[in-house]
Amino acid sequence: MKSTATNKTKKVRVIPGYHLTLGITVTMLSLIVLIPLASVMVSALKLRPAEFWALITKPTVRHAFATSIGCSFIAALINSVFGVIIAWVLVRYEFPGKRILDGCIELPFALPTSVAGITLSKMYSENGILGAPLAKLGIKVSYTHLGLVIALVFVGIPFVIRAVQPVLEKLDGQYEEAAFMLGANRFQTFRRVLLPEMMPPVLTGFGLAFARGIGEYGSVIYISGNSAREHTQVISYVIMQKLGYIDYASATAIALVMLILSFVLLLAVNIVQMKQAARTNNV
């Protein structure tokens, strides 16, 4: 009887060979991620601190950082709001074409970013389908920061939707009914019942969309105009420009700053996810 209980509690692994699979995992991770990132760090750390600081504080680099971070932050905020609304509609309502709409959410992932950039720049140009009416109202989109934000909203909104959607699907509607029975109105129910549950995934989606936006290249390279005078150059374009000029020192210095920013953002996302997992396990 005791041996039977022991066998039941023993974990069954579908893929055998712990040491072999661990070795393959570490090798692939090293070849694909760790070694390339380490080469960037080694190349950048060869620079003296004063030289490194001078390279990353050049006016064009500073403006590119400000443009990328600022536009990505605004786009991530917009995605956080409308991503929650879209996720709510997809989870709580039934309507014709729902599956098609749900499948289109991943379109920015599947679509080549350069194709998205060309399409958006054409649509929002002064002669485009959407750009022409806006131009008559005095609103210019292409080759402006507004165009950058629109492109970053396009590539970032799936992160928020897919982060919030599973939480809404698992959220029991009895909590909302209990809140209504206790006298709470819709706003109070949303603020005290739904929002605390959705906040961690919203922050996760925000962080992922923000990180993606900072390093985005293909979808923004055409609609931005890449004007140093108008400060519409993004930091990824500046890196490509430096590589084109064979200025590897500047390219690696900027890449190291980008690497640190991405690491900090992803670390924050992981902390939020771990806290949410701990909170869920304690409930």
N, C-alpha and C positions, 0 to 999 in steps of 0.2 A: 504493500500500500504506500509505503514511504517512497519507494523508488518511482512509483507512478506519479506521485505529486511532484517529485523532483523533475521528472521528464516534462511535465506540463509547464513548470515554471522556467524551464530552460529555453533560452532564446534560439529561434531557428533563423539562420541566415541563408537567404536565397543564393547569394554569390559567395562561394567559399574562398578561403585564402585571404585572411586579414592582412598579413604582411605584404602579400603580392599586390592586392588592391590599394593598400596605403602607399606602397612604393610608386605605383603607376600614378596615383593622384598627386603625390608630391612632385614627381618628375614633370608631369604635364603642367601643373601649376607653376613650377619654376621656369619651364621653357616659355610658357605663354605669357605669364604675368610678372613673376618676381625678377627674372634676369633682365628683361627690357626696362622695368622700372628702376632696377638697381643701376643699370648703365646710364640712365638719365641722371640719377643722383650723383654717381661718380664723376660724370662729365661736368656737372654744375658745381660740385664741391672742389673741383680743381681751380676755380676762380677764387681770387682773393676777396674777402668780405667787401672791401671798398669797391672793387670792380664789379662784383655781383650786384651791389646796391645801385651803382651807377647805371647798369644795364636795365634793371627792372624799373627804374624811376625816370627813364626818358619820357618826354611829353607824349609821344605817340603810344608808348606802352602803357602809361598811366591812363590815358584816355580810353585805350582799348579795354583795359581792365574795368574801368568805370562803366563803359558801355555794356560789356558782357555781363558783369555782375548786376548792374542796375536793371537792365532789360530782363534778365533771367529772373530776378527777384519779383518784378512786377508781373511777368508772365506766370510765375509759380503761384502768386497770390490769386490771379484771375482763374487759374486752373483749379485752385483749392475750392473756390466758390462754385464754379460751374461744373467741376468734376463731381462734387457732392450732389448737385441737382440732377445731373445726368444719371449718376448711380442710383439715386432715389427713384427716378422714373423707371429705370430698367428693372429694379427690384420690386417696387410696390404696385406697378400698373401693368395691365395686359392690353395690348393694342396690336393691330395688324402691322406686320413688318418688324416686330420687336427683335426677332432673332437676327434679321439682316442688320438692323441698327447695332445690335450688340456685337456682331462680328466685325462691323466697320470700325469699332473702337481701336482694334489693333492695326488699322491701315497705316498710321504713321510709323509703326514698327516695320511693317513689310515693305512699304514704299521707299525706294531709294531717296535719300534726303536731297540729293541734287535735283531729282525730278520734282519733289515738293517745292524746292526753292524756285525753280523755273516757273512752275505753275502759279505759285503765289505772286511772284513778281509780275507775271503777265496779267493776272486777274486784278491786281491792285495798282497797275500802272495807270497813267492818266487817260489811256485809251482802252483800259480793261473793262470787264463786265462790272466789277464792283468799284474800281478806281475812278471811272468816269463820273458816276453820280456823286461820289465823294469829292472829286475835284471841283465840281460845280458849286459845292458847299464850302469850298476853300480848304478842304482837308486833303493833304497830300500824304500818301501812305508809302509808296515805293521810295527807296533811298532815304528813309527817315528812321528815327527810333521807333515810331509807331509800327512801321513795317517789320522791324526786328521783333517787337513784342508779339505781333500776330503770328509770325513764323514760329516763335518759341512756344506760344500757346498751342499751336498745331502739333508740335512734336512732343509736348510735355503732358498734355491732358490725359492720355491713357494711363499714366502712372497713378494719378489721383483716383481715377475711376476704378481701376483694378485693385487699388488698395482699400477703397471704401466698400466696394460691392460685396465682398464676402462677409464683412461685419454686419451690413444691413440684412443680408440673407439669414444670418444666424440670430439676429436680434428678435427676441420674442415679442409679439405684439401685445401680450398681456401686460407688459410694463406700461405701455401707453394707455391701455384701458384702465389700469389701476390709477394712473395719474389723473385721467379725466374724472374717474369716480371720486377722487379725493378733492376735486374742485379746481384742478389746474386747467388753465386755458392752453391753446395750441402753442403759444410762444413759450410759456413756462414748461410745458411738456418737452418741447424741443431743447430748451436750454438746460434743463435739469435731468432729463432722462436720455435723450438721444445724443446730444452733443458730447457728454463725457465718454460715451461709448465710441463715437466717431472720431474724436479728436486725435488719438494715437495714429490711426491709419491715415487721417488727413495730413498729419505732420510727416508721416512716412512718405506719402505721395508728394507732398510739397518739397521735401528734401531731395527726392529722386528727380523730380522735374527741374528743380533749381540746379542740381549738379549736372544734369543732361544739358540744360540751357547754357551753362557757362562754357562747356566744351563743344558746343554745336558748331558745325562748319557748313555742311552742304546746304541745309535749308535756309541759311541766313546770308550766304555769300553773294547771292544774286539780288535779293531784295534790299540789302543794306546799302549797296552802292559803294562801299569800301572807301569812303571819303575821309581823309585825315582832317580836312578843313571842317567838315560837318560833324566830326567825331562819331562816324558810323562804322568805323572799323572794329571788328570783334577780335578778341585776343587770339583765337585760333587762326584767323587770317594773318595776323602779325607774325605768328610763328612760321607759317608757310612762306611769308614774305622774307623773313630772316633766312630761312633755309634756301630760298631762291637766290639770295645775295651771298650765299655760302658764309653767313654769319652764325656759325654753330654755337659760339659762346652765348650770344643773346638768345638764340632759340632754346638752348638747354636751360638757361637761367629762368626764362619765362615758363618753360615746361615744368621745372621744379616747383615754382609757385603754384601752377595749376594742379600739380600732383598733391601738394599739401592741402590746397583748398578742397579738392575732391575727397581726400582721405578724411578731413575733418567733417565734411558733410555726411559721408557714408558712416562714419563713426557715430555721429549724432542720430542717424536713422536707425542704426543697430541698437543703440541705447534705448530709443523709444520702443522698438520692437521687443526688446527683452523685458522692459517694464510692463508692456502690454501683455506679454506672455505670462509673466509672474502674476499680474493682476487677474488674468483669466483663470489661472490655475488655483488661485486662492478663493475664487468665488464658488 
